[in-house]
Every structure is written in C-alpha cells, then in structure tokens.
C-alpha cells in the first residue's frame, strides 16, 4: 500500500471473553490472546494495554507480542500508540524522525488504521520496539538495553520521587535486553556520574558514555521540548564494542508546543540547559559546553527551521487527515486537527527566538 496516499489497515480480532478480561482491570499487564491481520496475513498475538496515565483514556494504546509466528517482519513486538491527547496525531513520529535527522538512534514509526472486531478504533502510531531486533536491524554491536521506567532514571544518587538517597542504583530502570551481569555496568555508570571529582570529570566520563551522541540527544529534547525527556522517556543502550552508553528517545507525543494534556506549552518552558545530573556535570566542562553550543547552532541552521520542518509536517498531516475523519475519537475535532500546521509552525518560530536569546548564556 502506498504510504504517501494511504496508511496500512490493521484488523484486530479478540474473542468476547478475552476482551472482557482485557477490560476488567486496565492496570494489569497480563496479555490476552488475539488475532491481528496485516496486509492480508493473519497473526496470532498476545495483546495488552501499554503506558501509564494513558491507560485511563477512552482510546487505548496497545503492546503487541507476536505469538505465531514468533517474529513478524523482524520484530517480536510492536507498540500501537493512540496519540489520544495530541490534536495532530503526528508529534511522536515527527520527533523520532527529527532525532534520526540529527544523528540520534531512534525507533522507526508509521501511522496505521486499527479496527477491533470490525469496529473502527482509528489512527494509531506503530512504534518499533527497542530491543535486540532494534540493534540487529541497524547492524549495531550486541549490547544491553535498559528502559527508563520512571523519574528515578535521573542519572543521580538521589531519588526524583521521594527525594531520598536511592536504595539501589538500578532504580528507575528495567533491563529490556542483556544479561543480569550487565546491571553492574549500569550501576557503575550512575555511580561514576555522581562521584568522579570535577578535576577528573572531563577525562574520565568519556570512558562510560558517548559524549557526542549524548549531547545530540539532549539537543533533540531541547528542540522538541519534551519536558519529561531528561529523566524519563528514554532507553539506555550499552554498545558491546565500545562499552559506552547511548540514549534512545521514547514517547515524544507531548512535544512541538503541546504538553501531556494536549495544551499549549510555552516555547520557553523547557530550559536550554535541561535538567538531570549528567547534563549539569557535562555542561560544567568548558569543552563539552562548547560542543553542545556548536551543536545547537548547527541544528538551528539546518534541521530546526520552518523551511526544513514544515514540508514534513504538511506531508504527515495530509497523510493521516482522511483517516482522522474515520477515527471515532477524533473525527469531531477535525477543526482542531486543521489548526495544528500553524500551531507547530508558531512553536518552531518562538522556540528559535527563545534559544537564540539563551545561547549567549552558555558561552
């Protein structure tokens, strides 16, 4: 199917007894069996709800694990995001594509139209799972992957949740792929971020984290304005060859001028120097701060412009609009959808003005 003119149709079938079980308690992660038809091929799957606060929304997001066959198009698992609070339905994809453009490892995504037991559920964003297949697809070295699952993934010895000293340095993370002994490298990384003396930091920290890729990730957060991005909404990948950590973005619907509730977020809301312990320590080093400054200027000259971004925005909006009209949760808000081109354009203009004013503070 030509994705320039249409989006793939995903047909989900769940037996009534299993659907009842799925809906019985939305907070249970236990999957139910279901069948998913993609491109005429019937797949046996395990289906569960995904996300935290988004489970309360009328339009649910799903996690799909392939059961028979165990793998489909190189994946064991995919995520279907409802994008319920984003009036445009494109911010997540726009963000991941932007991260890729600026040299950050990012999940692949595409919009699909989902039906459940013959009833339209609407436009969803299919997101690639960040796991061993993510690495294989990109021909990357084997390594470990940790998901940041809550605010304790703040690169600090202090908990972001209760403001106490962490009882474990793995708090805030869940190992998605790797061996139990890989947890040691994560603990060592967090410990060293916080304990290397400032006099040795510039020389020692590059032994644990890919500085260039980390700074590009921070730049991506700054340009998209993901408020939770510094302490949440990411995965850590430890490259088995270089033994360095890299960061992969995740859940970027509350971006490009909208917050988690879909409300307007002021262009100056997310500070230019971010907030987490590792970022603060890196930007305290003149060499790293200068590189970050150069990166911001470089991206503002090339990718973060209305000239570069708005044709991409327009293409995505045109792609999904006919399907939004068939989305039972969104079709009555098509007027809001149609205002989103201007909303994203205004955000880019205003965010550029804010960042240009603040760049001198980093010099």
N, C-alpha and C positions, 0 to 999 in steps of 0.2 A: 504493500500500500504506500502511495506517495505521501511522505510525511509533510511535504510542502503544502499540500491541499487538504489532507485529512489526517486523522490520528488513528492508531490501531484500536480495534474493538476487543475488549477483554470480557468474556462471558463467564460469570461465576455462578456455580450451582451448589447450593447447600441443602441437605435434607432438613425438613422442618424440625426434626428432633435435635439435630446438631445446631441449627440456627437458634433454637430456644436455649440450648446450653451456652452458646457463644454470648447471647444477650443477658443471660442470668446474672452474671457479675462481670461488668466491663473491665474490672481491675485485675482479673485473673489472666495470666499469660498462657495458660494451658490451651494448646491449639485444638481445633476440631477438624475432622476430615471434610474435604470439599473437592470440587472439580472445577478446573479453570480451562477454558478454551481460548487459545491464542492462535490466530492465523489458521483456523480450522483444525488445530491439533488439541485433543483432549488430554489434560494433565491431571493426575491425582496429586492433591496438595494437602498440606497442613496449614490451617488458617488461624490467625489470632489478631487481636487488636494491637496497635502499636502506639507509642507515645505516652506522655504523662497527662498533663492537663487537657490535651486534645481529645482524650477518650470521652470526655463529657459532651463533646459537640454532637449535633444531630447527624452530621456526615462523618462517618468513622474512617480512620486510617488503618491500614492492614499490613501485617507481615505475612509473607507467603514463603513457605519452605516446600520445595519440590519433593514429592514422595515417590512417585512412579511416573516417569523416570526420576532418579535422584538429582539429576542435573539437567537444566534446560538452557540452551544457548550459553553454555559455560558457567552457569550460575546454579548454586544450591538454594539460593534465597534471594528474594527481591522485596522491596518495600513499596507500598502504594500509599502515597500521601494525599489526603483530601484537600489540602491547601485551603481549608474552610474559612479562615479569617483573612486571607489575602484577597482583596477585591479583584486583583488582576489574574490570580492563579499562576503567575509566571515568575514571581520573585525568587523562589528556590532555584529554579532552573537557571534564571538569569545570573544568580550569584555563583553557582557551581561553574557555569561557562566562563564567567569573569575570572574566577580563581584559576582555571585552566589557562586562560589567556595570559595571566601574569606569572605563570610558572609554578603553580601550587598543585600538588596531587589532589584530584577531586573526583567524586563519583560521577559516572555517566547518568544522564536522566533523559526521559522522554514523556510527553503527555500521552495519556491513553483515555479511552472512554469505557467506563465499567458498567455492566449490568449485573444485577443479582437476582437469580431466579426469574429472569425475564423482565425485571423492572429496572429502569434507568437509575443508576446511582450517581452518574455524572462524570465530570472531568477529574482525573487523578494524575499525579506525577509519579511515574515509576522511577525509583532510585536504586541504583546498583548497590549491593551490599559491600561494605568494606571488610573483606576477609581474604583468605588465601587466593581465591579466584581473582580478586581485585589485583593482587600482585602478579599472578600468572598472566593475566590479560595484558599487562603493561611490560611484561618481561623484566620485572623487578626482582632483586635478590630476595630469597626467602627471609622471613623475619617474624617478629611478634607484633601483634596489633592489640591495642588497648582502647576501649571506648571510654570517653569521659561521660559518666552517667549522672553526675550532679555537681553542685557548686564546689565540692571539695577537690575537684580536679583543677585547683588554682595554682599549682606549682609552689605551694607554700607548706610550711610545717604546721601552720595554724588552720583549723577548720573554718571554712567560709560559712558553715551552717550554724555552729554553736559558739564560734569564736574561742574555742579551747584548743590546746595542743592536740594534734592528731594522734590517735592511739595506734594507727598504722599508716605507713607512707603510701599504701595502696588505696586508701580511702578516696572515693570519687571515681575509681576506675574499675572496669570489668575486662578481664582478658578475653578477647574475641578469638584470637588465634595465637598459637605458640605453646610453649611448654611451661609447666609450673616454675621451673628454674628461671624463666625469663622475667618473672616477677621481681627477682633480685635486681635486674638491670633498671627496672622502673624505680624501685626503692632507692637505688644508688643515685640515679638521676635527680630525683626530688631532693634527696639529702644534700647532694653537692651544689645544687642551685642555691640552697639556703646557707651553706656553711663554708664554701670557698671564700677566703678573705678577698676583699676588694682589690688588694695589690696583685693577687694572682688570677683574678677572675678572667681577664682578657685572654690570658694564656691557657687556662685550664678548661673553661666551659666549652670551647670548640671540640674537646675530646668526647663530649656527650651529646651535643645537639648540632645539627646542620644549621649554622647561623644564617647563611644566606636564605635558605628555604623557610626558616622560622620568621625572618624579617618580612619575607614576601607574604607569608600567611597573615602576619599582623597587619600589613598594608591592606590585604584583602578585607579584613574585618573593618578597618578604618574607612575604606571606600564604600563598602556595602552598609555600614552602620549596624552590625549585629551586636546588640547590647550584651547578650549572653556569651558572645563568641570567645572571650578571653578565659573564661573559667568553666565552659560547658560547650556543647555543640561542636565537638571535635573528636577525632581519633588520633592516637599516637601510633606511629609505625617505627619500629626499630629495625633499620636496614641491617641485615645479617652480614653484609660485606663490609660496610663502613663502620658498623657498630654505633651509628649516630641515629638519634631520634629525629623524625619529621612529623609535621602536623597536617592532618587531613580535615577539611571543614565538613560540617554535618548540620542539617536542619537550619536552613537560611531563608525561611519564609518571612520572618519579621525583619525586613531589610528595605533598602531603597526608599526610605522615608515613611515606613509603616512599622508600628510596634506589634507585639504578640496578639493584641486585640484588633489589629487592623486599623488602629487610629493613627493619625498623622504624628510622626516623630520629628521633632525639630532637628534641623540639619546640624546643629551644634551639640546635640545630646551626647554623642559618643566622643570622648576626648581624643585628641590626636595621638597622645602617648599611651593610650589604652590603660588597662589595669590588670595586672597579675604580677607575681613576684619575679618571674623570669624576665618579663618585658621590662620591668622597672630596673632590674640589675643590668640588663643588656644596654639600655638607653643611658645608663650612667657611665658607660665606657665610651670615650670620645670616638674611637674608630667605628664602633657598631652604630652609634648615633648618627655619624656622618653617612654611613652606608644606608641607614634607614631613611634619612633625609633625601639622599640621592634617589632612592627607590620611589619615594612618594612623588618627587618631581618628575621622574621618568614616566611613571604610570599616569600622572596627571597630563603629561604631554602627549601620551599615546592612547591608552585604553579608557581612562576615566574622563571622557569628553562626551558631549551630546552628539557630536559628529560620529563618533565610533559606536556609542551605545544605542542611540535611538533607532537606527535601522534594525538592530537586533530586537529591540523592544517591540517595534511595529510588526516585525515578521512573526514573533511569538504570539502577540495579541491577535493578529489576523488568523493565525493557525487555529487557535483554540476558540475564537468567538462563536463560530457556527455551533460548536458543541456545548458552549455555555448556555446557549438558547435551549438545549435539551437537558440541561442539568437541573433536576428538581429543586436543588438547594440554592441555585444561583440565578436561574433564568429571570426571576422577578427583579433582580438587582442589575440588569444589563446596563442601566444608565450609569451606575457606579463603575462597572467594568469599563465603559467607554470613556470615563474620565481619567483612567489610570495612565494613559500615554502621557498626558500633561502632568500628572502627579509625579511620575518618575523623572520626567524631563526637568521639572522645577527642582526636585530633590538634587539632581546632579549639579545644576547651576548653583544652588545655595550651598551645597556641601563643598564645592570647589572654592567658593568665596571664603567659607569658614577655614578650610585647610590652608589656603594661601595666606590668610592673616596669621595663622598659628605656626606656619613653617619657620618663621624667624625666631620663635621661642626655642626651637630645637637646635638652632645653630650654636 
